[in-house]
Amino acid sequence: MGSPDGVDTTNDFSRIEFERLWKGRGKVTEVESSIAKSLISSNGAGRALEAGAGNGRITNILHDSFQEYYALDVIPGFLEKIKCKHDGTRLVKINGDLLKTPFRDNSFDTIIMIRVFNFLPNPELALREFHRVLKPGGSLILSYYHTGSLAVMVDKFKAMGLGNGAVPMVERGRSRQVLCSQFLEFFYSRSYVNSLAADAGLVVSGTRSCGLEDYTPFEYLPSSFLINASRLPNVLGLLPHSFVRLRKQSTGQVAGNSSDEVMACPDCHLGVDLESICSGKTDRCPNCGHSFVYMNGVMRV
């Protein structure tokens, strides 16, 4: 996966140690999950997809807001660690590419993507794919670290001081290696994200800002204060993270897909039966031969 400036943007996320990365950062999860829940409250129940679920940091909190929850990630080992409580919500873990999702058109009421957008060098492709699999009237809730923020400027100065090989300016923002890692991250302005959404056929229907809890001087503030601050205007770009709810416009009645009609071949989009794959009865697309494997509770597509 390449970027516009020709930089190799392939990130080996399998090397991430989520437990160590998020140790002591429970307040960040609390704030972000609260904001996400507030954005999905008017569109709850139904079927949800979490794109870039990782090891379930947000999954474990949000999945019980829906009747069905699909957790998608490119690393199967992360998904195997997701252990959600049994509360009647169906949880399906799928190892796949969010740019080529293994789902039929108009399958999801809600799509959630938190702290993933900035790792996408071609986010417009993801937004188009999400538009395809969202039901008319469905919502995409995503968060991203945007330019036009004082906090982003501070991080850039830190990166320059560490000499970590920051990448030159690119058309849609700035890109740099994430501090203390080799993972390339892209910064996108809010206006650019809004224009990408419009191009994909998605309409902005809600926004929230947060991010103070990521910085040491503010991590001791009460969670309630940080959550309430996200409802205020983002004056001078003080809050570096934006949450946005994007809605797929309704174009009339579209029949919803039942549980066994959600899955499709990621290559040719021919529908496949979820239960047949999980039971081992189906392991290959009859049209193009794409293989499916169900192992350790994770469907690999």
N, C-alpha and C positions, 0 to 999 in steps of 0.2 A: 504494500500500500504506500504510494508515494505522495509527496506534497507538491504544490505548484512550483516551488523553487528548486526542485530536483533533489532535495535532501531525503535520505533513506529514513523513513518513519516507521519501520517495523519495530514494534516493541515486544519484548519477550516478557509478558506479564506473568508467566509461570514462576518467575523468580520473586514475585511479591510475597512477603510474609505478612498477611493481613493482621494476624494476631499481634505481632510486634508493632506494625504500623499504626494500629488504632488503640494500642494500650494507653489508658489514661485519657482517652478522648471521647468518653461516653457522652459528654455534654454536646459535642458536635452532632453525634447521632441523634440525641434527644431533640435538638433544635431542628435538624433537617427532617426527621421523620414527622415532627409536629407540623411543619410547614407543608410537607407533601400531603399529609392527611387532610389539611385544611383545603388544599386545592382539589382533592378528589372527593370531598364530602358530598358535593352535589352530583357526583357521577359514580357513587359507590355501587356495591354489589356487582353482579355480572362477572365478566372474565377480564383478567389483567395480565399484562406481559411486563416483566422487568428486564430491560436490556442492559447487560453488564451487571449481573447480580452478584458477581464475586462469590464470597463465602457466606453471603446472607446477612450482612450488616443491617440493611434496610428491610430485606425480605422478611426477617423474623418479626418485624413490627407491623409491616403493611399487609401481609398476605391475608390476615383474617378480616380485612375490609371487603373481601371479595368472595364469591362462590368458587371461582377457579383462579389459580395463580400459576403462571408459567414463568419460570426463572431461566433466563438465557445467558450463557457466558461462553467465551471461547476456550476457557480452561476447564476441563472436566473435573480435575482435582479440587478446584474451588467449590464446585456444585456439590460434590460428594460430602462436603463439610456442613452443608445446610441441613440443620435438624430443627424443623418447625414443630410446634405443638400440634396435637391432633384436636382440632376444633370443628371439624366438618368441612373445612376448606380443602379443596383438592389442590395439591401442589405437584406440578410437573416440572422436572429439571431437564433442560435441554442444552447440550453442548453444540454450539453452532455460531455462525457469523451473523452479526446484527445487520450487515449490509445485504445479506442473502438469507433472510429468515425462512425457516421451514414451515410456513403457515399459509393458509388460504386467504384470499381477499376478504376484507370485512369481517375479521374474526374477533377483534378485541374491543371492549368498551373503554379500556384505559391502558396506556403504555406509560411506564415509569423509567426514567433514566437519570440517575443521580451520580455526579462526579465521574462521568464517562465522556461527555461531549467534547471536553478539551483535549482528549487523546485522539480525536478523529481528524485527520488531515483533509478529509473530504466529507464534511458533515452533511452536505446537501444530499448525498446518496442515502444516508441514514434517514433523513427526514422524508424523502420520497418513499422509501421502503415502509416506514411507519405509517405514512398516509395510505399506502396500499392495504395494510393489514388492519387498520382501524375501521371500525364501523362508522357509517355516517352519523355525525353527532358525537362521536367518541373523542376522548381527550388524550393528549400527550403531555405529561408533566416531566420537565427536564430542568436540571440545574447546570450552570456553567460559570466559570471564572472569567470575568469579562475585562476588557480594556476600559480605559476611562475611570480607573479606580486608583486611589492613592495607595492602597495595599498592594496592588499589582506593581506599581512603580517601585515600592520598597523592595519587593521580591526581585525585581529586575536589577536593582543596585546590588543586592546581595549576590546575585548570580554573577555579575560583573566582577565583584570582589573575589569570588571563589575561582574565577577563571574556568568555569565549567563548560566552555564551548557553546555559548549562546548562539543561536542561529539567526542570520540576518532577517530584516523585515520581509514579510511576505504579503501578498495582496490583501488577505482577509484578516490580518492582525500580526501579532508577533509570535514567534515560536522560540522555545528554549528548552533545554533539558531540565527536568524537575530537579530541584535542589537535592543533593545527596543521592542521586540515582542516575540511571542512564535512560530514563523514560522521557521521550520527547512530548512536550505539551504545547498546545496551540492556544493563543489568546484570541478571542473573537469579541468585537464590539457588540453592544446590544442592538444597535441599528442594523448591523450586518446579519445577526441571528434572526431578527424580525424579517429582513428581506428574504433570507433563505426559507423561512417558514412560509411566507407568502408565495414564493415560487413553487413550493411543494404543495400548495393548496390548503395550508393550515392558517387559522386565524387566531391571533392572540386574544385570550379571554380572561387572563388573570396573571398578575406578577407579584412576586415578593422578593425581598433582598435580605441577605444574611452574610455571615462570615466573620464577625467579630470574635466569635467563640474559637476560631482557629488560631488566634494570636494570644500569646502568653499574658499580656497585660489585662485581657478581658475575660480570660477563662474562668475567673472566680466570680463573675457576675451571675446572678440567679438566672436559671434557664428561662423563667417566665419573662424576665426583662429582655433577654435576647430574642425570644420569640415575638414579643410585642413590638420590638424595634423593627422587625422585618415588615411590619405593616406600614411603617412611616416612609415618606419619600426618601429616596436615596440621595440626599443632599451632598453635592461635591464628590460623589462616588465613594463615600466613606465605607460602604459595604461592598466587598469584592465579589460576592456570589449572587447570581440572579437565579431565582426560580421562575419559570414561566409555564403557564398552562396554554397549550395550543389545541384548538378544536378543529376537527374535520367537519366541514359544512355538510349538513344533511341535504341530500338531493332526492328525497322521496323514500319510500319504503324499501328496505333491503332485508331479506330474510337472514336472521342470525344463524350461525353455525352451531350445531350441537357439539358435545365434547368429542365425539368420534369423527367430526367433520372439520376439525381445526387444522390438522397437520397436512402438509403438502411437501412435495419434493422441492428442495431449495434451488435446484437447477432448472426444472421444467414446469414447476408449480402444479403438477398433477397431484390430486388429492390422494392421501394415504390414510389408512386407519390407525389411530393411535394405539388402540388395544391390541391390534394384530402385531404391531412392532414390539410392544412391551412383552407380549407373550411369546415372541420369537416366530410367529407364523409368517411375518413379512420381514424381509431383511434387504430388499432391493426394490427400487422403483421399476415397475413393469414397462415404463416408457423409455427412460434413459439409462437405467441400470445403476443409478446412485444408491449407495449402500447405507443401511441404517443398522445401528448396533445398540442394544439396551444392556447396560452393565452397571452394577453397583448403584442402582437407582437412578442412573442418568442415561438419557437417550442421546446417543452420539450421531449427529447427522453430517 
